[in-house]
Amino acid sequence: MFTHDCTSCGRHELIFPDQITGLDHRDDSFLVHFTCWCDAPQTHVEQRLVAAA
């Protein structure tokens, strides 16, 4: 779960795993595609955590 500010309805909502529609891997992040509670498609950028050596 994570929170997101919707670009369509403007609300700050908690997003659950069943709302996720896709995931794209980037070198330094993941793009999480999901559907907001208002049914608008959204994208959230999640930065990868780098483990300390």
N, C-alpha and C positions, 0 to 999 in steps of 0.2 A: 504494500500500500504506500501511497505517497499523496501529497496534496498538490493541487494545480490551480492556477488562476485561468479560467476559461476565457479565450479571446472572443468568444461569441456571446455568452450570457454575462460575463464579467464576475461570476461568482467564484469564490475560493472553496473548492470542494475536495473531499477525500476520494481518491480513485482506487478502486479495488481490482484485483487480478482479472476478474471476469469481464472487465471493461476494456482490457488490452486487446488490440486487434493485430498488432505486429511489433516487431523489434528489428532494428537495423544496427549492425555493429560498425563502429568507426574506430580509428586507431586509438583515440583517447576518450571516447565516449560511446554511449548507446543512445539511439533515438527510439523512444517508446511511443508507439502510435496507439491511441485509445479513443473511445467515444465518451464524451462528457455526459453528465446526467441530463443535459438539455438536448442530447442526440447530435451534437456538433462534433465532427472529427477533430482531434487535437493531437499535438506532438509535444513530448517532454524530453529534454536532453538530460541524461544522467551521466555525470562524469565518472570515469573508471577510477577506482581507488588503487593507488600504487603502494605496495607493501614496502615498509622500511627495511633496509638490508642490515 
